[in-house]
Amino acid sequence: MTSSDSTPLFQYYFRALICFAAAGTLAADIEWSNINIVQPIFIVVLLAYTYVAFYLTKHISSEHLLKLSKILAWTDAGLIGASLSLIDFSILPCILFLTMIQFNALLNGGVRKWGEDNAAFVVGILGSFVIYEPQWVLSGRLEISAASLIGVITYFCAYALFTHARMNKLNLEAKRLEQEQQLHKMRTYKLSRYLPPPVWKAINEGRDKSLQTERKRLTVFFSDIKDFSELAEEMEAEALTELLNTYLTEMTKIVHQYGGTIDKFMGDGIMVLFGDSNSKGVKHDALRCLSMSLAMRKRMKALQQHWHHQGIKRPLQIRMGINTGYCTVGTFGTSNHLDYTALGAHVNLASRLESAAEPGEILVSHETWGLVKDTIMCRDKGNILVKGFSHPIKVYQVVDLRKNLGANQTYFEKNFDGFTMYLDIEKIRNYDKEQVLQTLAEISERLRDKIIP
């Protein structure tokens, strides 16, 4: 039974049916010409017991209800056993009431209750010997059988109706829970988009206490769009929102592709951490971060062409800064509002490098350069002064992956006054190849024939 259906008060109704069935069976057995005073007295006891059980169930304190229910269940079985002995163990009543005891015990308490109720049933039979000695004649009088049959059938019908109603209720509850589960999943999915993956994973797995602050060696990435504030003043709000959402969507895809953790968006700015989760070593984290930044710069060239065709004349360019070092990672804030982020001097340095970078440039610190120099080509830009640091900071400009340079180079970008070229060989389809070559040849011939004053 469910918790609401198995309350002591609800069980009382079935107890009353059992007692009335037993009392009716005893009344049918009375021989009015030769009345055995024990039977009328026991009928009164059964009816009085029904009232007393109801009174106790209604008025006893909640902490004693479970104990009372067990005592009453044993009493039920004992009274039935005594009632059967008072009718000299008539065949049909014995079978019916014994079946009812087994059914009620197994349904409401399992094997343990079955053993307890049957023991109480036997005790009731033996106890009846104190006041009455049954004849042990398995009689089959029709009036006794009919009374017990009516009582027991009423009990089973009532239980069947109750079970049917309970199943309907459970089905409705299951549908409601399923709907709530779907709603919960949808809300969970929406909420997960607003939380950093480490935070969401820890909360979802019940490990929110693991989000305490700790020291980790991270590679920290910052980027923003150069002169975005000026662009925001020139564009309509709707167009600006669409542009920014497109930019952030494309950059987020690249972050996820390289396994970074987006710490936060700051308008057009992005802060990404490598090494906070799924780390395979600080060198691997730095390589992933720089590969991501190169992919972002490359993708930005394609977005510039897209925005140019939409009427945005000023080409949007991003600048990026990267640094590697030990940071304090965890939750910061108040009891009402917490933020999961990374803090420390190395985080600040990555932000300062991003501010010092030129449009389209990726600046990295000496610590990051030392981890990636074998895989990624960088140019030494010397020392620069950045806000918040008393000593000069040695920085490097990221060129490209070494495998993309030389004979294997597939990406070309050139910018001069009056000339801009962006060529990605990997993205040119076979059926466009000849047209691209023809276009380059035509431009080359015209440029050679052009007399420049």
C-alpha positions in Angstrom: 0.0 0.0 0.0 1.0 3.6 -0.4 1.6 5.6 2.7 -1.8 7.3 2.5 -3.7 4.1 1.8 -2.0 2.1 4.6 -2.8 4.5 7.5 -4.2 2.9 10.7 -7.6 4.7 10.1 -7.9 3.2 6.6 -7.1 -0.3 7.9 -9.8 0.1 10.5 -12.5 0.0 7.8 -11.4 -3.5 6.7 -11.0 -4.5 10.4 -14.7 -3.6 10.9 -15.7 -5.7 7.9 -13.9 -8.7 9.4 -15.4 -8.3 12.8 -19.0 -7.8 11.3 -18.5 -11.0 9.2 -17.4 -12.9 12.3 -20.3 -11.6 14.4 -22.8 -12.4 11.6 -21.4 -16.0 11.4 -21.7 -16.4 15.2 -25.3 -15.0 15.2 -26.3 -17.5 12.5 -25.0 -20.4 14.6 -27.0 -19.5 17.7 -29.7 -22.1 18.6 -32.5 -20.0 20.1 -34.1 -23.0 21.7 -30.9 -23.8 23.6 -28.8 -20.6 23.7 -25.1 -20.9 24.6 -24.4 -17.6 26.5 -20.8 -17.5 25.3 -21.8 -16.8 21.7 -23.9 -13.7 22.3 -21.3 -12.4 24.7 -18.6 -12.9 22.1 -20.7 -11.1 19.5 -20.9 -8.1 21.9 -17.1 -8.3 22.4 -16.6 -8.2 18.6 -18.8 -5.2 18.1 -17.3 -3.4 21.2 -13.8 -4.2 19.9 -14.7 -2.6 16.6 -15.7 0.7 18.4 -12.7 0.6 20.7 -10.3 0.1 17.8 -11.9 3.1 16.0 -11.6 5.3 19.0 -7.9 4.4 19.7 -7.1 4.9 16.0 -8.5 8.4 16.0 -7.2 9.6 19.3 -3.8 7.9 19.9 -0.6 9.9 19.3 1.1 9.5 15.9 4.3 8.0 17.3 2.3 5.1 18.8 0.1 4.4 15.8 2.4 1.9 14.2 2.7 -0.1 17.4 -1.1 0.0 17.9 -1.7 -1.2 14.3 0.4 -4.4 15.0 -1.4 -5.1 18.2 -4.8 -4.7 16.5 -3.7 -6.9 13.6 -2.8 -9.7 16.1 -6.1 -9.2 17.9 -8.0 -9.5 14.7 -6.5 -12.9 13.9 -7.0 -14.1 17.5 -10.7 -13.1 17.5 -11.3 -14.8 14.2 -9.7 -18.0 15.6 -11.9 -17.8 18.7 -15.0 -17.2 16.6 -14.3 -20.3 14.4 -13.9 -22.4 17.5 -17.3 -21.1 18.8 -19.0 -22.4 15.7 -17.3 -25.8 16.0 -15.1 -25.2 13.0 -17.8 -25.3 10.4 -16.1 -26.2 7.0 -16.9 -23.2 4.8 -16.4 -20.4 7.4 -13.1 -22.0 8.4 -11.9 -22.0 4.8 -13.1 -18.5 4.1 -11.8 -16.8 7.3 -8.5 -18.6 7.1 -8.1 -17.5 3.4 -9.0 -14.0 4.5 -6.2 -14.0 7.2 -3.6 -15.2 4.6 -4.7 -12.6 2.1 -4.7 -9.7 4.5 -1.4 -10.7 6.1 0.5 -11.2 2.9 -0.9 -8.1 1.2 -0.2 -5.8 4.1 3.0 -7.1 5.7 4.6 -9.9 3.7 5.9 -13.1 5.1 6.6 -11.8 8.6 3.1 -10.5 9.1 1.8 -13.7 7.7 3.6 -15.7 10.4 2.5 -13.3 13.2 -1.2 -13.3 12.2 -1.3 -17.1 11.9 0.3 -17.4 15.3 -2.3 -15.0 16.7 -5.0 -17.1 14.9 -3.8 -20.3 16.6 -3.5 -18.5 20.0 -7.2 -17.3 19.6 -8.3 -20.9 19.0 -6.4 -22.2 22.0 -7.6 -19.3 24.1 -11.2 -20.1 23.4 -10.8 -23.4 25.1 -10.7 -21.5 28.4 -14.3 -20.4 28.1 -15.7 -22.9 25.6 -14.8 -26.4 24.6 -15.6 -26.9 20.9 -17.0 -30.1 19.7 -14.6 -30.4 16.8 -17.5 -31.3 14.6 -16.9 -30.1 11.0 -20.6 -29.2 10.5 -21.9 -27.7 7.3 -25.0 -25.9 8.3 -26.3 -23.7 5.5 -27.2 -20.7 7.6 -23.7 -20.5 9.1 -22.0 -20.9 5.8 -24.3 -18.3 4.2 -23.5 -15.7 6.9 -19.8 -16.2 6.7 -19.9 -16.3 2.9 -21.8 -13.0 2.7 -19.4 -11.4 5.2 -16.2 -12.6 3.5 -17.4 -11.8 0.0 -18.3 -8.3 1.2 -14.7 -8.0 2.5 -13.1 -9.2 -0.7 -15.4 -7.0 -2.9 -14.6 -3.9 -0.8 -10.9 -4.7 -1.0 -11.1 -5.2 -4.8 -12.9 -1.8 -5.2 -10.3 -0.2 -2.9 -7.4 -1.8 -4.9 -9.0 -0.7 -8.2 -9.3 2.9 -6.9 -5.7 2.7 -5.6 -4.4 1.5 -9.0 -6.2 4.4 -10.8 -4.7 6.8 -8.3 -1.2 5.3 -8.7 -1.6 5.5 -12.5 -2.6 9.2 -12.3 0.3 9.8 -9.9 2.7 8.0 -12.2 1.6 10.2 -15.2 2.0 13.3 -13.0 5.4 12.3 -11.9 6.4 11.6 -15.5 5.3 15.0 -16.6 7.2 16.6 -13.6 10.2 14.6 -14.6 10.1 15.8 -18.2 9.6 19.4 -16.9 12.5 18.9 -14.5 14.8 17.6 -17.3 13.9 20.6 -19.4 14.6 23.0 -16.6 17.8 21.1 -15.8 19.0 21.4 -19.4 18.2 25.1 -19.4 20.0 25.6 -16.1 23.1 23.7 -17.2 23.6 26.3 -20.0 24.1 29.0 -17.3 26.7 27.1 -15.2 30.3 26.1 -15.9 30.6 22.4 -16.6 32.6 21.6 -13.4 29.9 23.3 -11.3 27.1 21.6 -13.1 28.7 18.2 -12.9 29.5 18.5 -9.2 25.9 19.6 -8.3 24.3 17.0 -10.5 26.4 14.2 -8.9 25.8 15.6 -5.4 29.4 16.7 -5.0 28.8 20.4 -4.5 31.0 20.4 -1.4 33.9 19.6 -3.7 33.7 23.1 -5.2 35.7 24.6 -2.4 38.6 26.8 -3.4 41.9 25.1 -4.4 45.1 25.9 -6.2 45.4 24.6 -9.8 47.8 25.3 -12.6 45.7 26.6 -15.4 46.0 28.1 -18.8 43.8 31.2 -18.9 42.4 32.7 -22.1 40.8 36.2 -22.6 39.5 37.7 -25.8 37.4 40.7 -26.8 36.4 42.5 -29.9 38.4 45.6 -30.7 36.4 48.9 -30.5 33.2 47.0 -29.8 31.9 49.9 -27.7 32.1 52.3 -30.7 30.4 49.8 -32.9 27.6 49.4 -30.3 26.9 53.2 -30.6 26.6 53.0 -34.4 24.4 49.9 -34.8 20.8 49.4 -33.9 20.2 47.3 -30.8 18.5 44.4 -32.7 21.3 44.1 -35.2 24.0 44.4 -32.5 22.3 41.7 -30.5 22.2 39.4 -33.5 25.9 40.1 -34.4 27.1 39.5 -30.8 25.0 36.3 -30.4 26.4 35.0 -33.7 30.0 35.7 -32.6 29.6 34.2 -29.2 27.9 31.1 -30.6 30.7 30.5 -33.1 33.4 31.0 -30.5 31.6 28.8 -28.0 31.5 25.9 -30.5 35.3 26.2 -30.9 35.8 26.3 -27.1 33.8 23.1 -26.7 35.7 21.5 -29.6 39.0 22.0 -27.8 37.7 21.1 -24.4 37.9 24.5 -22.7 35.7 25.7 -19.8 33.9 29.0 -20.4 34.3 30.8 -17.1 32.2 33.8 -18.1 31.0 36.2 -20.9 31.7 39.8 -20.3 29.8 41.6 -23.0 31.9 40.8 -26.1 34.7 39.4 -23.9 35.2 35.7 -23.2 37.2 34.1 -20.4 38.1 30.4 -20.8 40.0 28.0 -18.5 42.1 25.0 -19.5 43.1 22.6 -16.8 40.1 22.9 -14.5 38.5 19.7 -15.9 39.5 16.9 -18.2 43.2 17.9 -17.8 45.9 15.7 -19.3 48.7 17.8 -18.1 49.6 21.4 -18.2 51.4 21.2 -21.6 48.4 19.5 -23.2 46.2 22.2 -21.7 48.3 25.0 -23.1 48.4 23.4 -26.6 44.6 23.0 -26.6 44.2 26.6 -25.6 46.5 28.0 -28.3 45.0 25.7 -30.9 41.6 27.1 -29.9 42.8 30.6 -30.2 44.1 30.0 -33.7 40.8 28.4 -34.7 39.0 31.4 -33.3 41.1 33.8 -35.3 40.6 31.7 -38.4 36.9 31.5 -37.9 36.8 35.3 -37.3 38.1 35.8 -40.9 35.1 33.9 -42.3 32.7 35.9 -40.0 34.2 39.2 -41.3 33.2 38.2 -44.8 29.8 37.3 -43.6 29.2 40.6 -41.8 30.7 42.6 -44.7 28.0 41.2 -46.9 25.4 42.2 -44.3 26.5 45.8 -44.5 28.9 46.1 -41.7 31.8 48.1 -43.2 34.1 48.1 -40.3 35.8 44.6 -40.0 35.4 43.2 -36.5 38.7 41.9 -35.1 39.4 40.1 -31.9 42.5 40.3 -29.7 43.5 37.5 -27.4 45.8 37.0 -24.4 46.9 33.7 -22.8 48.9 32.9 -19.7 49.7 29.8 -17.6 50.2 29.6 -13.9 48.8 28.7 -10.5 45.4 30.1 -9.8 42.9 29.9 -7.0 39.8 28.1 -8.4 36.5 27.7 -6.6 33.3 29.4 -5.4 33.4 33.0 -4.3 30.7 35.3 -3.0 28.0 35.3 -0.3 25.6 32.7 1.0 22.9 34.1 -1.3 25.0 34.4 -4.4 28.1 32.4 -5.4 30.3 32.6 -8.5 32.6 29.8 -9.7 35.7 31.3 -11.2 39.5 31.5 -11.1 41.4 34.3 -9.3 45.0 35.3 -9.0 47.9 37.2 -10.6 48.1 34.8 -13.5 44.5 35.5 -14.4 45.1 39.2 -14.3 48.1 38.8 -16.5 46.1 37.0 -19.2 43.6 39.8 -19.1 46.4 42.4 -19.4 47.9 40.6 -22.4 44.6 40.6 -24.2 44.3 44.4 -23.6 47.8 44.9 -25.0 47.3 42.8 -28.1 46.7 44.3 -31.5 43.6 43.5 -33.5 43.8 39.9 -34.8 46.9 39.3 -32.5 47.4 36.5 -29.9 49.8 37.3 -27.1 51.1 34.7 -24.8 53.4 34.9 -21.7 56.8 33.3 -21.5 55.4 30.5 -19.2 52.9 29.5 -21.9 55.4 29.9 -24.7 57.8 27.5 -23.0 55.1 24.8 -23.0 54.1 25.1 -26.7 57.2 26.4 -28.6 57.9 22.9 -30.1 54.4 22.8 -31.7 53.4 26.4 -32.3 55.5 29.1 -34.0 55.7 32.3 -31.9 57.5 35.6 -32.5 59.4 37.2 -29.6 57.9 40.7 -29.0 60.2 41.6 -26.2 59.1 43.0 -22.9 56.0 45.2 -22.3 54.7 47.0 -19.3 51.2 46.1 -18.2 49.0 47.6 -15.5 49.2 45.9 -12.1 52.7 44.5 -12.6 55.8 46.4 -11.5 58.2 44.5 -13.7 58.2 44.2 -17.5 56.5 41.1 -18.9 58.1 39.1 -21.7 55.5 38.3 -24.4 55.3 36.4 -27.7 53.0 36.7 -30.7 51.4 33.5 -31.9 51.9 32.9 -35.6 50.5 29.4 -36.3 50.9 25.7 -35.8 54.3 24.7 -37.2 52.7 22.0 -39.3 50.7 24.6 -41.2 53.8 26.6 -42.2 56.1 25.9 -45.1 55.2 23.3 -47.7 52.2 22.0 -45.8 50.7 25.5 -45.3 46.9 25.5 -46.1 45.9 28.9 -44.8 47.0 32.2 -46.3 46.2 35.7 -45.1 47.6 39.0 -46.5 46.6 42.6 -45.9 48.0 45.7 -47.7 46.5 49.0 -48.7 44.0 48.2 -51.4 44.6 44.4 -51.1 43.2 41.8 -48.7 43.4 38.1 -49.2 41.9 35.3 -47.1 42.4 31.8 -48.5 41.7 28.5 -46.8 42.7 25.6 -49.1 41.0 23.0 -46.9 37.6 24.6 -47.4 37.8 25.0 -51.2 35.7 22.3 -52.9 37.0 20.4 -55.9 34.4 21.9 -58.3 35.4 25.4 -57.2 39.1 24.9 -57.5 39.4 25.9 -61.2 37.2 29.0 -60.7 39.5 30.1 -57.8 42.6 29.6 -59.9 41.0 31.5 -62.8 40.1 34.4 -60.6 43.6 34.6 -59.1 45.1 34.5 -62.7 42.8 37.3 -63.9 43.7 39.4 -61.0 47.4 38.7 -61.4 47.3 39.7 -65.1 45.4 42.9 -64.5 47.8 43.9 -61.7 50.8 43.4 -64.0 49.2 45.5 -66.7 48.2 48.2 -64.3 50.4 51.3 -64.5 50.6 52.6 -61.0 51.6 56.4 -60.8 
